[in-house]
Amino acid sequence: MLLDSLLPHIFLLLMAVAVFMYALLDGFDLGVGILLPADHPDYRQKMIASIGPFWDANETWLVLAVGILLIAFPKAHNIILKEFYLPVLVLLVGLILRGVAFDFRAKSLSQFKPWWDKAFTLGSWMATASQGYMLGIYVMGFQYHTLSILFALLSAICVSAAYAYIGGAWLVLKTEHDLQQFAVKRTRIAGYFTMAGITTVCLVNPLINPQVAERWFASSWLSLIPLACFVLILGVDYYLKKIHQFSQQLCWIPFVCIGTLFLLCLVGLAYSFYPYIIPFQLLANEAVGSVASLRFIFYGVVIVLPLILAYTLFSYWVFKGKSTQLNYYS
């Protein structure tokens, strides 16, 4: 059947969609956690309130991506989990710490709330840095030597900066006045680090992978991706620098531009390695599970994915506009 032959590629696409949605949606609330200021409790309260209705549901996309990897590509899942055992552990500890800190800070005595805020920030850093480290090692083809480790550590910093970038854009969208100006400054700084990270990946990836270099230089249109990324970053920086000259109704521009930036980066990585699920080591067709399992899961995803998209869109519609105070009542 035609569908059976296309299933590995369909699930690669579905996994890419889940990864993008996770980076976009959970990315901004991780970024907000990174940006929490240590010396301004009122800012911290408003910043956490801006992600309060969304942050927990955003992690659904990570569960979906890992679930697709486990069920559709079990061989790749085994290899990736073995290679990333410790970084995944750090990621899970960070996510758990964020969840505990988020709930406990809302119900703790006032003198302990700053400590829970610090725990929330620490959990955010752990989650983003571990993801960046894993991305760096993945791009390096799971090679462990001095240069690959240094590149992975640089990737950890730059991915954290990218999450702070979109987190700051979210705050520009959801806040006003002094807090918005605080977000503008932090977003611009994160943008510079993000640009440095994209530049580094664009230089290192073709240098260490001859196959990637061949693909990149064989397609003239691919050069438009890094160019578009730099245009988007410069455009966001210009808007933020002149934000006082624009209407508040246009404050969605940075978030949309950075979301587009994330999409372009994912497209560039996908083009670099497709149809490999592990770069130049394991093809999607070789890692795929049984056809019967794929067909069963495919029909399940066809039902579940629209539902996830629907309640995600509904929640963002209900809580649209500037954020308000987040309160818990016992």
Secondary structure, 3 states (H helix, E strand, C coil): CHHHHHHHHHHHHHHHHHHHHHHHHHHHHHHHHHHCCCCCHHHHHHHHHHHCCCHHHHCHHHHHHHHHHHHHCHHHHHHHHHHCHHHHHHHHHHHHHHHHHHHHHHHCCCCCHHHHHHHHHHHHHHHHHHHHHHHHHHHCCCCCCHHHHHHHHHHHHHHHHHHHHHHHHHHHHHCCHHHHHHHHHHHHHHHHHHHHHHHHHHHHHHHHCHHHHHHHHHCHHHHHHHHHHHHHHHHHHHHHHCHHHCCHHHCCHHHHHHHHHHHHHHHHHHHHHCCEEECCCEEHHHHCCCHHHHHHHHHHHHHHHHHHHHHHHHHHHHCCCCCCCCCCCC
